[in-house]
Amino acid sequence: MKMSSKNSKSLHEIVAANIIEKLEEGTAPWQKPWNDNGSAFELPYNAITGNRYKGINSLSLLSADREDPRWLTFNQASANGWKVRKGEKATLIQFVKTNELVSKRDEQGRPILDEQGKPVKVRVGLDRAIISTAWVFNAGQIDGIAPLVKPDVKQLQWNPLQRAEDLVVASGADITHKAGDRAYYSPKYDSITMPMRAQFDAPDKYYATLLHELGHWTGHKDRLDRSLINRFGTEGYAREELRAEIASMLIGQELHIGHDPGQHVAYVDRWIQILRDTPFEIHAAAADAEKILNYLLAFERKREIKAAADVAVEEHTVTQPQKAKEAVLSMGDEIAYNNTVYRVQGHLKHGRMRLEDLTTGNVFSLSKTDRLYNSLLQAKQHPEAVKVGEDLRHPAHTEMEAVAAYGIRR
């Protein structure tokens, strides 16, 4: 087992250098076109947990040019009886540590021992997240792991194009179709202009293009609030296109509608220069792309929550009163409120809890005395009457935003 000799550099420097080389070759992860024919394209994920790697971790692993999307640590492989082949090099990732194992103690403060005389460990949430690094190996570098079986897009139980259409409709975006060859988002009018549907030679290309523009649409000041007032050809314009293009790759994989990067080749030289001047830009762009994906997918979650609430109302009868919901927020709850969806991740010390804003990916702590807590509690109890109005979203702690950027927890 070998670690990279580049480990003296930060992850974003390593990834930026790799991406620059691939941009020059035309093989950057988001430069590779694919469609919905045959096996599904898959982004890197952990072979044990099944969780997808996010943000710069995803780009780091994609840049390794491995056909198998499965990755795992040396210890994970060993624990399953698999063996990393001699001489294989690991790939660097970063993760956010949000909890730790500590010894369980009795009332006198003495460690509690198990039957073997070893200290009993319990997992305790950290008040502040800690960013750390790890090395992972691809399944193709490991002996004993089962061969990869890729899902066939044609065998999915849902229609990818219908899912894309439902998401677009749920967004409520202002979309106009005009004959021509231009697709663009106008920050001034907060509207998207698309060519006519019949101008596309395949419906998946139409939706891939539309969702790319919807990615730009999320940057409006009332949504994710990115800088969008930039002239074509400027550095700011290229930075926004980098975010939208990475997001398009993520959306194409999530919805299985494909990805066509051909129309954005004009930005390659500018992207290379930006990454040479400011390598951290690849980290920021990847994190923003994840936020774009989360923002758009939140429309699906809200539709699902609303549909479930409608079914509950229809099934309710006077002779069978509905059981009152527990008046607390519990781990795993997903609650639609104020144009976003929140998930309760767990409980911290002193009665606080950790929440994730699924629209932006931000993670933050919340107290029962905060206004947002009562608002979410009401939304949980009455999902059919979710309030849309004053935004009371709790500001996420800066260091906790890294969870959205890396997408890995231990």
Helices and strands as residue ranges (DSSP letters): H 11-25, G 29-31, E 45-46, H 55-62, E 70-72, H 74-79, E 83-84, E 91-103, E 121-138, G 139-141, E 142-143, G 153-155, H 160-171, E 174-177, E 184-186, E 191-194, G 197-199, H 203-217, H 235-255, G 262-267, H 268-277, H 281-315, E 334-337, E 340-347, G 349-351, E 353-357, E 363-366, H 371-381, G 383-385, G 398-401, H 402-406
